[in-house]
Amino acid sequence: MNIVTEVRSLSSEEFKAAFRNHAAGVAVITADAGAGPVGLTATSVFSVSAEPPLLVFSISNLSSSAPTLLDAESVVVHLLGADQLDIAKLCATSGIDRFADLSLWSRLPSGEPYFPSSQSWIRGRVVNRMPAGGSTVFAVHALEASAAPDDASASPLVYHNRTWHSLGDHSTISA
C-alpha cells in the first residue's frame, strides 16, 4: 500500500519573511556574452571550495541579466564594501543602462566588464548551471582575483531586512 503524504510548502511571502532577518554580503555579478555588458546585485554568493577555488551564486530567471548570464562562459563577481553602495544600487535598479557611465567600469584584459572600484573581484569560468525553481544556480571556477588589502578598517556591505548595512568595529560582538 502506497501512502501519499501531502507536504505543505511555505508561500513565497513566508519564505521571504524567514530570510528577511538573515544578513548577507552584497556582490555584483557582471558578464558579457557578446551582446553587451550586464550586471546585477546579488546576496547569494558564497565560497564552496578552496581547492579547486569554486564559488556559487544564484539569479532569478526573471532578471534582465539572466539571458546573458545563462550564455556567458565567464563572469566577474565583485565583493562589495560599504563604500561601493553606489555600485550595488546601480546594479539593483531595473530598467536602466547600468553601464552608461563609462567612468565606473572597464574591461579586464580577458574582456569581461568589471567595476575597478570594488573592494574585491573574482573572475571565473562558469563550470555548471543548475535550474532551481524560478532561479538558476551557477558554479564558478575562480581564475583571477583582485583582493582588498587585509585592512581591519574595511567595512563590508551587507543586506539585512530590506536595507543596506556596513560591518565594522561598531558591530563586533566578540573577538
Secondary structure, 3 states (H helix, E strand, C coil): CCCCCCCCCCCHHHHHHHHHCCCEECEEEEECCCCCCEEEEECCCEEEEECCEEEEEEEECCCCCHHHHHHCCEEEEEECEHHHHHHHHHHHCCCCCCCCCCCCCEECCCCCEECCCCCEEEEEEEEEEEEECCEEEEEEEEEEEECCCCCCCCCEEEEECCEEEECCHHHCCCC
